[in-house]
Amino acid sequence: MDKLPDSFVLNIQKELQINAPAQIVFDAIIEESTAGFRPNDGADMNMRLEPWPGGRWYRDLGNNTGHLWGHVQVIKPPKILEICGPMFMSYPVASHLQYRLTENAGVTTLSFSHRAFGEIAKEHRDGVTEGWGKILNQIKARATR
């Protein structure tokens, strides 16, 4: 099988060291996925996360309107959270997010990946790496308060 063109694949891998126990970092991930989720201009996106297998991660625009970003595929506090779905892309694409945490002597390593395939728009491809970097820094700041 031939390799997909780069415009059809997204693969972001990031790792952070956070001076906090894994449970605190996991809680910060859940909190930032909802109330703190402000990837663009700092405006509240009204995100909701139902933290159980099959739970939705979605943008609530009120009056039963919004945008489904994905479903919780795996949740095992405080070690792993995986979400799969279209994320912020309103076109045929499949994404998988993974937050994996390992703790050693009170310091947590947060390994993050966002992998996707589909016909991914250039503006999404160009902005997503910076956006996730900002979100991960927000998680780190929340966990170390």
C-alpha positions in Angstrom: 0.0 0.0 0.0 1.3 3.5 -0.9 1.9 6.0 1.9 -0.7 8.7 2.3 0.3 12.2 1.3 1.4 14.5 4.2 -1.7 16.6 3.8 -3.7 13.5 4.8 -1.8 12.8 8.0 -1.4 14.7 11.3 1.0 13.5 13.9 1.8 15.7 16.9 3.9 14.3 19.8 4.8 16.4 22.9 6.2 15.6 26.3 6.3 17.8 29.4 7.8 17.3 32.9 5.4 18.7 35.5 6.4 19.1 39.2 3.1 17.6 40.5 1.7 14.2 41.3 -0.1 12.4 38.4 -3.5 12.7 40.0 -3.1 16.5 40.2 -2.0 16.6 36.5 -4.9 14.3 35.4 -7.3 16.6 37.2 -5.8 19.6 35.4 -6.3 17.8 32.1 -9.9 17.3 32.8 -10.4 20.9 34.0 -8.5 22.4 31.0 -10.6 20.2 28.7 -13.6 22.1 29.9 -13.5 25.4 31.8 -10.0 26.3 30.8 -10.0 25.4 27.2 -9.0 28.6 25.4 -6.7 27.6 22.5 -7.2 30.7 20.2 -7.8 34.2 21.4 -8.4 33.4 25.0 -12.2 33.3 24.7 -14.1 30.6 26.6 -15.2 27.9 24.1 -17.8 26.4 26.4 -16.3 23.0 26.2 -17.8 20.1 28.1 -16.2 16.7 28.9 -18.1 13.7 30.2 -15.3 11.8 31.9 -16.4 8.2 31.4 -16.0 5.7 28.6 -18.1 6.8 25.7 -18.5 10.3 27.2 -18.7 13.2 24.8 -16.2 16.1 24.5 -18.1 18.9 22.8 -18.5 22.6 22.4 -21.8 23.7 24.0 -23.3 26.7 22.2 -26.6 26.6 24.1 -30.1 25.8 23.0 -29.1 22.2 22.1 -26.6 23.4 19.5 -22.8 22.8 19.4 -20.0 20.8 17.9 -19.0 17.2 18.9 -15.2 17.0 19.1 -15.0 13.4 20.2 -15.8 10.6 22.5 -13.8 9.3 25.5 -12.2 6.0 24.3 -10.1 5.2 27.4 -10.1 6.8 30.8 -8.0 5.4 33.6 -7.2 8.1 36.2 -4.5 9.1 36.8 -2.7 7.4 34.0 -4.4 7.8 30.7 -7.1 9.7 28.8 -7.9 9.0 25.1 -10.4 10.8 23.0 -11.3 10.0 19.4 -13.4 11.9 16.9 -13.3 14.8 14.4 -12.1 17.3 17.0 -12.4 20.8 15.7 -12.6 19.8 12.1 -16.0 19.8 10.4 -15.1 17.5 7.6 -14.2 13.8 7.1 -11.3 13.2 9.4 -10.6 10.8 12.2 -8.5 12.0 15.2 -7.1 10.3 18.3 -5.8 12.2 21.3 -3.8 10.6 24.0 -2.7 11.9 27.4 -0.4 9.4 29.1 1.0 10.2 32.6 3.8 8.5 34.5 4.9 9.7 37.9 8.4 9.4 39.4 9.2 10.9 42.8 6.4 13.5 42.6 7.3 14.6 39.1 4.8 13.6 36.3 5.8 13.1 32.7 2.9 14.0 30.4 3.1 12.4 27.0 0.6 13.8 24.5 -0.2 12.8 21.0 -2.7 14.0 18.5 -2.9 11.8 15.4 -5.3 12.2 12.6 -6.0 11.2 9.0 -8.3 12.6 6.4 -8.1 15.5 4.0 -6.9 18.0 6.7 -7.2 21.7 5.8 -4.0 23.7 5.7 -5.1 26.2 8.3 -5.8 23.4 10.8 -2.5 21.7 10.0 -0.6 25.0 10.5 -2.3 26.0 13.7 -2.8 22.8 15.6 0.8 22.3 16.9 0.9 25.8 18.4 -2.6 25.4 19.8 -1.8 22.1 21.6 1.4 23.6 22.9 -0.6 26.4 24.5 -3.1 24.0 26.0 -0.4 21.8 27.4 1.3 24.8 29.0 -2.1 25.7 30.5 -2.4 22.2 32.0 1.1 22.5 33.5 0.3 25.9 35.0 -3.0 24.6 36.5 -1.3 21.5 37.9 1.5 23.5 39.6 -0.6 26.2 41.2 
